[in-house]
Amino acid sequence: MNNLSLILMLLVLMAIAYQFGMTRSRSIAGGNNSSSMHSRPHHYGMMVGLWAVLPPLAVMLVWNWLAPSVIDGMVIASIPAEFKPELEQAAIVMRRISNLAANFGIVAEAADWELNAASYLTGLKQQSALMLTALMFVVASLGLLLSFRKIQPSLRARHQVERVTMGLLLLCSTVAILTTVGIVLSMVGETLKFFTFVKPSEFFFGTTWNPRFSTAGVADGSLTGSQGSFGLLPLLSGTMLVALIAMIVAIPLGLMVAIYLAEYAPSKVRNTVKPVIEILAGIPTIVYGFFALVTVGPFLSDIGASMGLTIRATSALTAGVVMGIMIVPFISSLSDDILTQVPKTLRDGSLGLGATKSETIRKVVLPAALPGIVGAVLLAVSRAIGETMIVVLAAGNSPSVTANPFEAVSTVTVTIVNQLTGDNDFASPQSLVAFALGLTLFVITLLLNVVALVIVRKYREQYE
């Protein structure tokens, strides 16, 4: 029985145990009168369900963690001595035996000892699954029986359920934090390796991006050369230029949409328009990139030609405009929520003093909501800086320090994609630079998010 089937069985068991616990607590309390019990009936039901599910779930996790290494060791030990692999080849041999057992990915004819080992591996896995199912059944039965018999008026079932819930919430939070820490540490380690090839000053202040080996001569019949130039400034310039164009497009559109929905739109229009606008946030970014490449880019190029301007179809302007359209829902939705939180009494007071509706919005509502709007804009900026697929397809991939939006540029995210694709050695600076770029981008977006949070917390208004 596979893990998914076991989990489904545990969920069914939890539902049954929950009903048993509720029925038991009500029978002890005397029908529906639960005043004599410390906790409510559903607390007892949840307690029984947790005792019936959590111990066997822990058994399954530990079993799945330890069983593969034990089974692999038993299979390796069963191989005849003349065919027994060396320690460094054991993983390769076990991979081939596992593929044989699964009848997957084997092209060459298998030897008899490999077939016997694959058959033995299949048998061990079946026995392991049966033993795990039996053990989980025993543990679940014991948990269900013991928790069922513990139900009594003085049992603090609610406290037990709350402690388990608190532990699960803490576990989820810890997993999220450890995942972030692991990602950062992995980037830091590879970035330090990169800085053994390239000086940090050359990386952060260099103005040339050409991360390729250049053959400088021949020594002993082999080519020798330098490792190229890894200047960050061209990539940072392109990233900021595209993000600036995106914000020029997104901020006015997003704010005007938010003001209309919060202040002017009837409820029916608001309930229809807001979900439609938020659909833009759900469109895959690769679709935006394709749209920019085949539609927006040629359109802007034609407009430029009619005005006597040279606008490349793949340029910072193309990527920025489409990215701005994509970011509109982020600004409009967050700003709309912030505007609607401004108390109606402030609006009524302004209108009562003789201000028009537009004056009330400009001089009362927007200043009151300004900290939240600034936070929403900064979060949108961090989203723009980290965008990948739109700039991969529409920015032109030409790293240069320029302020001309009509020219092709390259961004940090585009370069990360380029450096991690192809046949470069993973230990070479051409590949390791992607981690340095990723860490730099992470620091930039983190600082923007911190600034947004500080602004919101420091300047937000507290209304009753």
N, C-alpha and C positions, 0 to 999 in steps of 0.2 A: 504494500500500500504506500503510495507516494505521500509527500509532505502536504500537498494541497488537500488530499482526501482526509488526512489526519486532522488538519486545521478545520475543515468543514465539519467533521465529526465532533470536534471539541466545541464548535459554535452551537451545534444541535444539542450537545450535552449541557452546555451552559443554559440554554433556553429551558430545557427540561428541569435542571436543578433549580433554576429560578422559580419555576412554578411550584416545585416541591417545597422550597423554603417558604414561600408565601403561604401555601396551604398549611404547612406545619405551624407557622407563627399564629395564623388565625385560629387554628384549632386549639392551640394552647391558650390563646387569649379569650376564647369562647365566642366564636363567630366573628362578626365584623367589629366587635368592640376591642380596640387595641390600646385602650387607656392603661391597662395593666402592664403593657410591654414597654421596655425602655425605648425601642426604635419602632419605626413604621414597618408594616409587612414587607414592602419592597426592599427595605434594607436587609432584612433577613434573607429574602430571596436572592438578592445580589451577593450577599456573603456566601451563601451555599454555592451559587454559580461560580464565584471566584475560586473557592476552595476546590471545586471540582475540575476547574480548567487550568489554573495557573501552575500547580505542581506538575501535571503531565506535560504542559507546554515547556516548562523548564527542563524536564527529562528529555523531550524531543530536541531542544536546542543543544544540550550537552552531548546527547547521543550523536547528532549530526556533526558536531564539532570533532568528536574523538573517533567515531567509527571509520571514516575514510582512511586515516593513517593506520589504524589497526588492521583493516582489511588489506591494504596495500602491503603491509609487512607480512601478513600471512601468505599472500600470493607470491611475494618475492621469495619467501622461505620455502614454498612448494616447488620452485623451479629446480630442476636437476642441477647438480653441482657443476657439470661441464658447460651448462648454459647460463649459470647464474651471473648476472651483470655486475659490473663494478659499481661502487657507490655513486659515482658521478653520472653513470648511465641508467640508474634505476628509474629515474623520472621518465626518461625517454621510453624505456621498455614498458613501464606501466601505462604510459599513454597509448602505446600500440596495442597492448593487451586490452585496455579499456575500449578502444575503438573496435577491436575484434569482438568483444563481448556485446557491444552495441550494434555490431554489423554496420559500421560507419567509417568511411574514409580510408579503407584498406585497399591498395591497388596490387601490391606484390603478393605472391602466394605465401601463406603463413605456414610456419613449421609446426610439427606435431606438438612440441612442448608449448608453443604459443597458444595453440588451440586448447590444449589441456588447461593451461593457466587461465584462458578466457572463460572456459566452462566452470572452472573452480571459482573465479571471480563472480560469475553470475549467481552461482549457488550461494556464495557468501553474502551477496547483496540481498538475495531473497530471504535467507535466514535472518539477516540483520533487520530487514523490514518486519518480519514476523515477530521477532523478539521485541522490537521497539513498540509495535502495536500492542502486544500482550502486556508489556511493562506499563505503557501508558494507560491501558485499561485497568490494571490493578491499582495504579496510583490514583487514577480518577475515581475509582470506586471507593477507595479508602477515604479520599478527601470528601466525597459526597456523603458517605456514611457518617464520618466523624463530625462534620459540620452540621449535618441534619440532626444528630443526637445532641449537639451542644445548644440547640435553640431552647431558650428559657427566658422568662420575663426579665431577669437581671443581665442578660447578655447584651453587651454594647455593640450591636451589629453595625450601627451607623458609624461608630468610630473606626471599626475595622475597614469598612468600605471606603471611608474618607482617607484613611492612611494608604490604602492600596492605590486609590485614585491619585493621591498626591505623589506617590512613588512613580506611577506611570507617567504623570505629567513631567516630573523631574527627569525621568529617563529620556523622554522625547526631547526635552530642552537640552539635556547633556549631549544627545546624539547630534543635534543641530550644531551645538557649539563645537564639539570635537571634530565634526566634519569641516567646519570653517577653519579651525586651527590646523587640521591635517592638510587642507588645500594650501594654506599660507606657508606652512613649514616645507611642504614639497617644493613650492616655488622658491622659497628662500634658499634651500639646499642647492637646487640647480642654478639659481642666480649666482651664488657664491662660486660655483664651478666656472660659470661664464666669465666672472671677473678675474679668474686666473689667466684667461686668454686676453682679455681686453681691460684696460684701465677704466675705472668708474668715471674719471674725468673725461676720457675720450667718448664714453657712451652717453653721458648726460649732456655734454656740451659740444659734441661733434655735429658738424653741419653737412656731412656727407653720409648717405646710406647706400652702401654697396657691399653687402655681406657675401662676397664670393672669393674663392681662392684665385689669386693672380699669379701665374707662373712667372718667376723672376729669373730662372736660369736652369741649368742642368748640372747635376752633381752625381757622379757615378752612374750615369745613365738614367737617373730618375729625376722627375721634375720637382723643383722646390719653389715655394712662393709664399707670399704673405696671406693673411687671412681676411683681407678686405677691410671695409670701413663700416663702423656700427654707430653712426651718429644718430641720436634720438631726436634732435631738434626738427628735422624734416617731417618725421612721423607725428611729432607732437603738434607741429604747425598745421598739418593737414587735419588732424583730429579736432583741434580747436576751431579751425575754419569751418569744417562741416557742421560741428555742433553749434557754432554761432549762427550759421544760416538756418539751421533747423529751429533754433530758438526764435529767430526773427519771424519765422513763419508760424510757429506753434503758439507763442505767447499771446499775440493779439487775437488769433482765431480762438484759442482755448478760453481766454478771458471773456471775449464777447459772447461765446456760446454759453459760458457759465452764467454771465450776468443776465442774458436773455432767459435761460431756463429758471434761474432763481427768482428773478424780479418781474418779468413780463409775461412769460408763457403761461397759458391756462394749464390746469392740471392734466387735462387729456393730452394736450400737445407735449407737455413735459414728460409724461409717462410713455409717450411714443418716441419722442426724439432722443431722449437720453440713452435708452438701450441701443438705438440704431447707431448713435455716435460711438458708443462703447464697443460696438462690433469691430470698429477699426483696430482696437487693441488686440482683438483675437485673431486677426488675419496673420498668417505666418510671414515672417520678415523676408523670406525668399520670394514670396509673391510680390511684396513691395519692391524688392530689387529687380525682379523681372519687369514690373510695371515701369520702374524708372529707366531701365535699359531700353525697352522697345517703344515706350510712349512718351514719357516726360523728357528724356534726353533729346530725341529728335525734334520734339516740339519746341524746346528752348533753343535748340540750334537754329531752327527755322526762324524763330522770332528774332534771334540775334542777327541772322543774315539779312532780314528785312530792315533792321535798324543800322546796318553797317558794322555790327560787332561780331567778333569771332568767338562763339561759344561752343566748346566741345560737347558732343553728346554725352560723353562720360567725363564729368567734371565735379568739382566740389559743389557747384550750384545745383546740379541734378540730384546728387546724393542728399544735400541739405534740404532741398524742397520736399522730397519724398519722405525723408526722415521726419521733417516737421509735421507733415500730414499724419504720420504714424503716431507722433507724440501728442497730438491734439487731445485725444481722449484722456490721457493722463492728467493734463493740466485742467481740462474742462470738468472732468468728474470730481477731482479733488477740490478745485476751486468752488464748484457748485455746492458740494457738501459743506465747505467752510462758510460760504455766503448764507446758506440756509440756517446756519447755527447762530447768526447774529440775531439778537432778540427783536421781536416785532415792536417792542416798546420804543426802541431807538428810532425806528422808521416813523412810528406814529408821532413821536415827539418832534422830529424834524418837520414832518408834514404839518403838524399843528402850529409850528412857528412860521409857516408860510413858504417853506421851501418846496420846490417842485420835485417830482419823482426823480428826475435825472440828477438834480442837485443833491438830493438825499443819498442817491447811490454814490456819487462822486465824493461827497464831503462827510458822509456818515458811515455808510455800509462798507465801502472799500477800505477806508482807513482802519475800521474795526477788524476787518478780515485780512488786512495786509500781511501780518506775520505768517498766517497759514498759507496765503497765496505764494509768498516768497519761498516757503518751505516746499510747496508743490512744484514751483519752478526749478528749484535746485535739485529735487529728486528727478525731474524730467531731464535736466542737464546731465546728470549721472547716467540716465538711461541712454541719452544720445551719445555720450562718449563711449559707452560700451557696446554700441550697435555694431554688428559685423556684416550680415549678408547684404544689406543695402549698399554699403560702401565697397564691398567686394565686387559687386556687379556694376555699380554706377559711378564710382569715384575716379576710375581710370588707372589706379595703381602706379602712380608716378611720384616717388618721394622727392620732394623739393620744398625748400623754404620759400613760400610765396603767400601773398595776400590777395591774389587775383582769383576770385571765385569761378572765373570762366575756364581756368586751366585744370588739368587732371592733377590729383593729389593722391597721396596714400596715407592711411591712418594706422594707428597702433594695432587695431584688431585685424585689419587686412594683412599686415605684416606677420602677425602671429600665425594666421592661417597659411601664409606662403612658406614660412620657415618650418612648419611642422608637416608639410607635405613634400613629396619627392623622395629622393634616395640619399639624402644627406645622412652621415653618421650621427647617431643620436648623441654621441659624446663630443661632437664638434661644436665650435662656437656658433656656426650657422644654425644649429638646432637649439643650442642652449640659450641663445639670445631671445627666443620666444618666451622663456620663463622670466627673463629680466623685464621684457616688455609687459608681460602679464602682471608681474608684481608692481611695476610702475603704474599700470592702469588701475590695479586694485587700490593702491594708496590714493590715487587721485579721486576715484569714486568714493572711497571711504571718507576722505576729507570733506567732499561735497555733502555727503549724508550727515556727517557730524555737524557741519555748519548749519544745515537745514534744521536739524533737531535742536541745536542751540538757539537759533532764531525763533523757532516755534515756542520753545519752552520759556524763553526770556521775555518775549513781547506779546505773547497771547493774552487775550482778555478773558477774565473769569466772569461768567454771567450766571445769575441765579435763574 
